[in-house]
Amino acid sequence: MPFIEKQRHGDHTYFYLVKSVRVSPTTVRKVRVFLGREMPSKERMREMLERLERKMPPSYSTHWLDLGTIEQLEDLRAATAVFRTIPGEVVPKDFLVRFTYNSNAIEGNPLTLRQTALLLVDGISPEGTRAEHIIEVLNSKDAWEYVQSYKGSLGRGYVKKVQYLVTKNTSCRIQGDYRDGEVRISGSEWRPPPPALLPREMEALFARFRESRKRIHPVELATILHNGLARAHPFTDGNGRTARLLMNWVLVKGKFPPVIIEAKNKERYYSAIEKGDRGDDGAFAKFLSRHLLDQYSIRSKDG
């Protein structure tokens, strides 16, 4: 609600039209329009109100997360900013190993955590394992490094490149482009859009992301991108791994540490995705925030 603010400078009083807007979870910004040394007429005040509204920045909002969770997430973000000055103190040294193991295990890759570590850390291929399973692990490293170094904006070229890196040299029929046929998600009633509608659906997702990225919390923004990809299921293979990589890209850009969705929580993870398929993205935002807080030892109030 706009209000009149008086400021005294020397022998004179000056009037300003002021309105407050929340631009981040912790920041409220006041926007002012100078009215003069005397209160303006009603007609002039209407003009000033219109000018004030034109100056207003986009307001910050939260769609799904409660204030208590937001406060804890902001504590984590603040701590992350401090520890970024200490190399290796934000993300555990074995993060890539654990992220790769869990992300691949969710999709059915049978390699153990130890076997994944042997591949990524020691360059040793476990005996008796399929080449494709080994390639998926190595691909995860390439995709992770690409995502973490990417400085551009979200768009089809970027998303397709991430899926290509996830699936290259595997049996995935279409690598680096949208699927050309219908697809069903195992164990889900959700029917992703037919291939003819995919380009339009994906561009709508990218537009929603761009429109939301400065107005909502990064965890909610990561939810929008992850669940949008899960709903569209745009690729013949690698949809989940691509979505989790891009989810972490959003978190890191938002000054948060990356998160691991653990395979042991696969059922809860899929349940949150399915609620998103039915229009309740809030379920995934809450799941993601709890996972993030738990992994970095800041507990959410509801456990």
Residue pairs with C-beta under 8 A, 6 or more apart in sequence:
1 19
2 17
2 18
2 19
2 49
2 52
3 17
3 18
3 19
4 15
4 16
4 17
4 18
4 35
4 39
5 15
5 16
5 17
5 18
5 32
6 13
6 14
6 15
6 16
7 13
7 14
7 16
8 14
12 37
13 37
14 34
14 35
14 36
14 37
15 34
15 35
15 36
15 37
15 38
15 39
16 32
16 33
16 34
16 35
17 32
17 33
17 35
17 45
17 48
17 49
17 52
18 30
18 31
18 32
18 33
19 30
19 31
19 52
19 56
20 28
20 29
20 30
20 31
21 28
21 29
21 31
21 56
21 57
21 59
22 28
22 29
22 59
22 60
22 61
23 29
23 57
23 58
23 59
23 60
24 60
25 60
25 62
25 70
25 71
25 73
25 74
25 217
26 74
29 57
31 52
31 55
31 56
31 57
33 48
33 51
33 52
33 55
35 45
35 48
40 48
58 214
58 215
59 215
60 215
60 216
60 217
61 215
61 216
62 70
62 216
62 217
62 220
63 216
63 220
63 281
63 282
63 285
64 220
64 223
64 281
64 282
64 285
64 286
65 73
65 217
65 219
65 220
65 285
65 286
65 289
68 300
68 301
69 286
69 289
69 293
69 300
69 301
70 217
72 293
72 298
72 299
72 300
72 301
73 217
73 219
73 256
73 289
73 292
73 293
75 298
76 256
76 257
76 292
76 293
76 296
76 298
77 254
77 255
77 256
79 296
79 298
80 90
80 255
80 256
80 257
81 255
83 89
83 90
84 90
90 257
91 257
91 258
92 98
94 117
95 258
95 260
96 120
96 140
96 141
96 144
97 113
97 116
97 117
97 120
97 121
98 113
98 260
99 140
99 144
99 248
99 258
99 260
100 116
100 120
100 137
100 140
100 141
100 144
101 111
101 112
101 113
101 116
101 117
101 263
102 260
102 261
102 262
102 263
103 140
103 240
103 241
103 244
103 245
103 260
103 261
104 111
104 116
104 133
104 136
104 137
104 140
104 241
105 111
105 263
106 240
106 261
106 263
106 266
106 269
107 240
107 241
109 133
109 136
109 137
110 129
110 133
111 119
111 126
111 129
111 133
111 134
111 137
115 126
115 129
116 137
118 124
118 125
118 126
119 125
119 126
119 134
119 137
119 138
120 137
120 138
120 141
125 134
126 134
132 170
132 171
135 168
135 169
135 170
136 166
136 170
139 165
139 166
139 167
139 168
139 169
139 170
140 166
140 241
142 165
142 168
143 162
143 165
143 166
143 241
143 242
143 245
144 245
146 161
146 162
146 165
147 162
147 245
147 246
147 248
147 249
148 249
148 252
150 158
150 249
152 158
153 210
154 206
154 209
154 210
154 225
154 246
155 206
156 199
156 202
156 203
156 206
159 202
159 229
159 234
159 242
159 246
160 176
160 177
160 178
161 176
162 242
162 245
162 246
163 175
163 176
163 234
163 235
163 238
163 239
163 242
164 175
164 176
166 238
166 241
166 242
166 245
167 175
167 176
167 235
167 237
167 238
168 175
168 176
170 237
172 235
172 236
172 237
172 238
173 236
173 237
174 180
174 235
174 236
178 195
178 198
178 199
178 202
178 234
178 235
179 195
179 198
179 233
179 234
179 235
179 236
180 195
181 195
181 236
182 194
182 195
183 192
183 233
183 236
184 191
185 192
185 233
187 270
188 270
188 274
188 277
190 231
190 274
190 277
190 278
192 231
192 232
192 233
192 234
193 201
193 232
198 232
198 234
201 232
201 234
202 232
202 234
205 224
205 225
205 228
205 229
205 232
208 224
208 228
209 221
209 224
209 225
209 228
212 220
212 221
212 224
213 221
216 224
217 254
218 250
218 251
218 253
218 254
218 255
218 256
219 251
219 254
219 256
219 285
219 288
219 289
219 292
220 285
221 250
221 254
222 247
222 248
222 250
222 251
222 254
222 288
223 247
223 276
223 281
223 284
223 285
223 288
224 281
225 243
225 246
225 247
225 250
226 243
226 244
226 246
226 247
226 284
226 288
227 273
227 276
227 277
227 281
227 284
229 239
229 242
229 243
229 246
230 239
230 240
230 243
230 273
230 276
230 277
231 276
231 277
233 239
235 242
244 261
247 259
247 288
248 258
248 259
251 257
251 258
251 259
251 292
252 258
256 292
257 292
257 295
257 296
259 288
259 291
259 292
259 295
260 291
260 295
261 269
261 291
262 291
265 291
268 287
269 287
271 283
272 283
272 284
272 286
272 287
272 288
273 284
275 281
275 283
275 284
276 283
276 284
289 300
290 300
290 302
290 303
293 299
293 300
294 300
